[in-house]
Amino acid sequence: MLQYDFENSLGYWVIATAHALGRALNEELAAQGITLRQWEVLAVLSLHGEQSQTELADRMKIEAPTLVGVLDRMERDGWIQRVSDSSDRRRKLIHPTERVEPVWNKMVECALRVRTRATKGLSGPELEVVRGLLERVRDNLSLPKEAVLPICEPAPAATVKEC
């Protein structure tokens, strides 16, 4: 009926792995009373600095109205502040407060436990290969569609094939 070659699907491998990582992190965070969305907000702010709500929603790949409820709770708990942008008062910038620091440290501990589980049995060089390959995939996907080569038949998983 519905046929697809999942065995050789890079998309399936990456997405299934990302879901497994997300579930594992969510379980770790939930045990601390923290949501995955709260982690995502603080992770984006940690990585990219102060963001507007719109920028934050874009980076998190969620709709802005979905983010509002998360930010409202985080602001209520004193984890973030919404501050008017000095160049555009209508625009609110989100930044973490000092009060969230101990919570962030718990989140980082959770993430490190998940990383340890996920990378069990992988050597440093193997992890560097994984990182490099995933970076190349991301780079390829950031190219304009017009720059993409024609579709080729999938190569068996154990071989490298170029079109």
C-alpha positions as a Markdown table, in Angstrom:
| # | Residue | x | y | z |
|---|---|---|---|---|
| 1 | Met | 0.0 | 0.0 | 0.0 |
| 2 | Leu | 2.1 | 3.0 | 1.2 |
| 3 | Gln | 5.7 | 2.3 | 0.1 |
| 4 | Tyr | 8.8 | 4.1 | 0.9 |
| 5 | Asp | 12.4 | 3.1 | 1.4 |
| 6 | Phe | 12.9 | 4.1 | 5.0 |
| 7 | Glu | 16.0 | 1.9 | 5.3 |
| 8 | Asn | 17.9 | 4.4 | 3.1 |
| 9 | Ser | 16.1 | 7.6 | 4.1 |
| 10 | Leu | 18.4 | 10.2 | 5.6 |
| 11 | Gly | 15.4 | 12.2 | 6.5 |
| 12 | Tyr | 13.9 | 9.3 | 8.5 |
| 13 | Trp | 17.2 | 8.6 | 10.3 |
| 14 | Val | 17.7 | 12.2 | 11.3 |
| 15 | Ile | 14.1 | 12.9 | 12.3 |
| 16 | Ala | 13.7 | 9.6 | 14.2 |
| 17 | Thr | 16.9 | 10.4 | 16.1 |
| 18 | Ala | 15.9 | 14.0 | 16.8 |
| 19 | His | 12.5 | 12.7 | 18.2 |
| 20 | Ala | 14.3 | 10.2 | 20.4 |
| 21 | Leu | 16.7 | 12.9 | 21.7 |
| 22 | Gly | 13.7 | 15.2 | 22.3 |
| 23 | Arg | 11.8 | 12.5 | 24.2 |
| 24 | Ala | 14.8 | 11.7 | 26.4 |
| 25 | Leu | 15.4 | 15.3 | 27.2 |
| 26 | Asn | 11.7 | 15.9 | 27.9 |
| 27 | Glu | 11.7 | 13.0 | 30.4 |
| 28 | Glu | 14.8 | 14.4 | 32.1 |
| 29 | Leu | 13.4 | 17.9 | 32.3 |
| 30 | Ala | 9.9 | 16.8 | 33.4 |
| 31 | Ala | 11.5 | 15.1 | 36.4 |
| 32 | Gln | 12.7 | 18.6 | 37.4 |
| 33 | Gly | 9.3 | 20.2 | 36.7 |
| 34 | Ile | 10.6 | 21.9 | 33.5 |
| 35 | Thr | 9.1 | 21.7 | 30.0 |
| 36 | Leu | 10.9 | 21.1 | 26.8 |
| 37 | Arg | 9.6 | 24.4 | 25.4 |
| 38 | Gln | 11.1 | 26.3 | 28.4 |
| 39 | Trp | 14.4 | 24.6 | 27.7 |
| 40 | Glu | 14.1 | 25.6 | 24.0 |
| 41 | Val | 13.5 | 29.2 | 24.9 |
| 42 | Leu | 16.5 | 29.4 | 27.2 |
| 43 | Ala | 18.7 | 27.4 | 24.8 |
| 44 | Val | 17.9 | 29.8 | 21.9 |
| 45 | Leu | 18.6 | 32.8 | 24.2 |
| 46 | Ser | 21.8 | 31.2 | 25.3 |
| 47 | Leu | 23.0 | 30.5 | 21.8 |
| 48 | His | 21.8 | 33.6 | 20.0 |
| 49 | Gly | 21.3 | 36.2 | 22.7 |
| 50 | Glu | 18.4 | 38.5 | 23.2 |
| 51 | Gln | 15.5 | 37.9 | 20.7 |
| 52 | Ser | 12.2 | 39.4 | 19.9 |
| 53 | Gln | 9.2 | 37.1 | 20.4 |
| 54 | Thr | 8.9 | 36.8 | 16.6 |
| 55 | Glu | 12.6 | 35.9 | 16.2 |
| 56 | Leu | 12.4 | 33.4 | 19.0 |
| 57 | Ala | 9.3 | 31.7 | 17.5 |
| 58 | Asp | 11.0 | 31.6 | 14.1 |
| 59 | Arg | 14.2 | 30.0 | 15.6 |
| 60 | Met | 12.1 | 27.5 | 17.6 |
| 61 | Lys | 10.0 | 26.7 | 14.5 |
| 62 | Ile | 6.7 | 27.3 | 16.2 |
| 63 | Glu | 3.9 | 29.8 | 15.8 |
| 64 | Ala | 4.2 | 33.1 | 17.7 |
| 65 | Pro | 0.9 | 32.6 | 19.6 |
| 66 | Thr | 2.1 | 29.2 | 20.8 |
| 67 | Leu | 5.1 | 30.8 | 22.3 |
| 68 | Val | 3.2 | 33.6 | 24.1 |
| 69 | Gly | 1.8 | 31.2 | 26.7 |
| 70 | Val | 5.3 | 29.7 | 27.4 |
| 71 | Leu | 6.8 | 33.2 | 27.7 |
| 72 | Asp | 3.9 | 34.3 | 30.0 |
| 73 | Arg | 4.6 | 31.5 | 32.4 |
| 74 | Met | 8.4 | 32.0 | 32.3 |
| 75 | Glu | 7.9 | 35.8 | 32.9 |
| 76 | Arg | 5.5 | 35.0 | 35.8 |
| 77 | Asp | 8.1 | 32.7 | 37.3 |
| 78 | Gly | 10.8 | 35.4 | 37.0 |
| 79 | Trp | 12.9 | 33.4 | 34.4 |
| 80 | Ile | 12.7 | 36.0 | 31.6 |
| 81 | Gln | 11.9 | 39.7 | 31.1 |
| 82 | Arg | 10.3 | 41.3 | 28.1 |
| 83 | Val | 12.0 | 44.7 | 27.5 |
| 84 | Ser | 11.1 | 47.3 | 25.0 |
| 85 | Asp | 13.6 | 47.6 | 22.2 |
| 86 | Ser | 15.3 | 51.0 | 22.4 |
| 87 | Ser | 15.1 | 51.4 | 18.6 |
| 88 | Asp | 11.4 | 50.2 | 18.3 |
| 89 | Arg | 9.3 | 50.5 | 21.4 |
| 90 | Arg | 6.6 | 48.2 | 19.9 |
| 91 | Arg | 9.1 | 45.4 | 19.7 |
| 92 | Lys | 9.7 | 43.4 | 22.9 |
| 93 | Leu | 13.0 | 41.7 | 23.5 |
| 94 | Ile | 13.2 | 38.6 | 25.6 |
| 95 | His | 16.2 | 38.0 | 27.9 |
| 96 | Pro | 16.8 | 35.7 | 30.8 |
| 97 | Thr | 17.0 | 37.0 | 34.3 |
| 98 | Glu | 19.4 | 36.1 | 37.1 |
| 99 | Arg | 16.7 | 34.2 | 38.8 |
| 100 | Val | 16.7 | 31.5 | 36.1 |
| 101 | Glu | 20.4 | 30.7 | 36.5 |
| 102 | Pro | 19.9 | 27.8 | 39.0 |
| 103 | Val | 17.1 | 26.4 | 36.8 |
| 104 | Trp | 19.3 | 26.7 | 33.7 |
| 105 | Asn | 22.0 | 24.8 | 35.5 |
| 106 | Lys | 19.5 | 22.0 | 36.2 |
| 107 | Met | 18.5 | 22.0 | 32.5 |
| 108 | Val | 22.2 | 21.8 | 31.4 |
| 109 | Glu | 22.6 | 18.8 | 33.8 |
| 110 | Cys | 19.6 | 17.1 | 32.1 |
| 111 | Ala | 21.0 | 17.8 | 28.7 |
| 112 | Leu | 24.4 | 16.4 | 29.6 |
| 113 | Arg | 22.8 | 13.2 | 30.9 |
| 114 | Val | 20.9 | 12.8 | 27.6 |
| 115 | Arg | 24.1 | 13.5 | 25.7 |
| 116 | Thr | 25.9 | 10.8 | 27.7 |
| 117 | Arg | 23.2 | 8.3 | 27.0 |
| 118 | Ala | 23.0 | 9.2 | 23.3 |
| 119 | Thr | 26.7 | 9.0 | 22.7 |
| 120 | Lys | 27.5 | 5.8 | 24.7 |
| 121 | Gly | 30.0 | 3.7 | 22.8 |
| 122 | Leu | 30.9 | 6.4 | 20.3 |
| 123 | Ser | 34.5 | 7.5 | 20.2 |
| 124 | Gly | 35.6 | 11.2 | 19.9 |
| 125 | Pro | 36.6 | 10.7 | 16.3 |
| 126 | Glu | 33.2 | 9.1 | 15.5 |
| 127 | Leu | 31.4 | 12.0 | 17.1 |
| 128 | Glu | 33.4 | 14.4 | 15.0 |
| 129 | Val | 32.5 | 12.5 | 11.8 |
| 130 | Val | 28.8 | 12.6 | 12.8 |
| 131 | Arg | 29.1 | 16.4 | 13.5 |
| 132 | Gly | 30.8 | 17.0 | 10.3 |
| 133 | Leu | 28.3 | 15.0 | 8.2 |
| 134 | Leu | 25.3 | 16.7 | 9.8 |
| 135 | Glu | 26.9 | 20.1 | 9.2 |
| 136 | Arg | 27.3 | 19.3 | 5.6 |
| 137 | Val | 23.7 | 18.1 | 5.3 |
| 138 | Arg | 22.5 | 21.4 | 6.9 |
| 139 | Asp | 24.8 | 23.4 | 4.6 |
| 140 | Asn | 23.4 | 21.5 | 1.6 |
| 141 | Leu | 19.9 | 22.3 | 2.7 |
| 142 | Ser | 20.6 | 26.0 | 3.1 |
| 143 | Leu | 21.5 | 26.2 | -0.6 |
| 144 | Pro | 18.8 | 27.6 | -3.0 |
| 145 | Lys | 16.7 | 24.8 | -4.5 |
| 146 | Glu | 18.1 | 25.7 | -7.9 |
| 147 | Ala | 21.6 | 24.7 | -6.7 |
| 148 | Val | 20.5 | 21.2 | -5.9 |
| 149 | Leu | 21.6 | 18.3 | -8.1 |
| 150 | Pro | 19.0 | 16.2 | -9.9 |
| 151 | Ile | 17.4 | 13.5 | -7.8 |
| 152 | Cys | 19.4 | 10.2 | -8.0 |
| 153 | Glu | 18.5 | 6.7 | -6.9 |
| 154 | Pro | 19.3 | 6.1 | -3.3 |
| 155 | Ala | 22.6 | 4.4 | -2.6 |
| 156 | Pro | 22.7 | 1.3 | -0.4 |
| 157 | Ala | 23.5 | 2.4 | 3.2 |
| 158 | Ala | 26.9 | 0.8 | 3.1 |
| 159 | Thr | 28.1 | 2.6 | 0.0 |
| 160 | Val | 28.7 | 6.2 | -1.1 |
| 161 | Lys | 27.1 | 7.2 | -4.4 |
| 162 | Glu | 27.1 | 10.5 | -6.2 |
| 163 | Cys | 24.7 | 11.4 | -9.0 |
